[in-house]
């Protein structure tokens, strides 16, 4: 099994979620059961064949697919079946602007930026939790950027329009 099998398993999961013949509760049951079976087989097989991510061993694929299927079942249950969507809003912001956030993350070092807010004396005062605080602040900065980009609803295009308006050169050619 390789990464291709990993992809194939999730194509099947996507088809299951789109199939109208199954109820939402049944879809959750199927995904959860498939995840538990895959995880169980992978862990049992790992007693003879190690789980190695770098080599994409078959045990790694089974374990990672099992965990992913279980998480997909849980998230489908929470967001689509029970309708609890507010908690997932930050994931929507990030998902709608993933490429922009990736590119900005390669230009702006959010970790060093977080050090400006909670580094130095604050980090020393926090002791061993200073590193955690810096990571939380860096994540907060990324989420703030994602929220702002989502609010613009247009990603890079929105940034260009906002910049153009800021500079006083509003153009409707965007």
RAQUI-V253193 format. One line per field, one symbol per residue. psi: psi as a letter, one per 40 degrees, with the letter a starting at -180 (. if undefined). burial: 1 if it has 9 or more other C-alpha atoms within 8 Angstrom, else 0. A space follows every 10 residues. Layout:
# RAQUI-V253193
psi=???
burial=???
This chain:
# RAQUI-V253193
psi=iaddddddde dddddddehe diiddddddd dddddddddd dddddeddhi hhddefiddd dddddddddd dddddddddd deegeddedd dddddefddd dddddedhgd dddddddeab dddddebeed dddddddddd dddddddddd ddeebddddd ddddddeefh hee.
burial=1100110010 0010010000 0001001110 1111111111 1110110001 1100011111 1111111111 0111111111 1000100001 0011001001 1000100001 1011100110 0111000001 0011101110 1110111011 0101100110 1001100000 0000
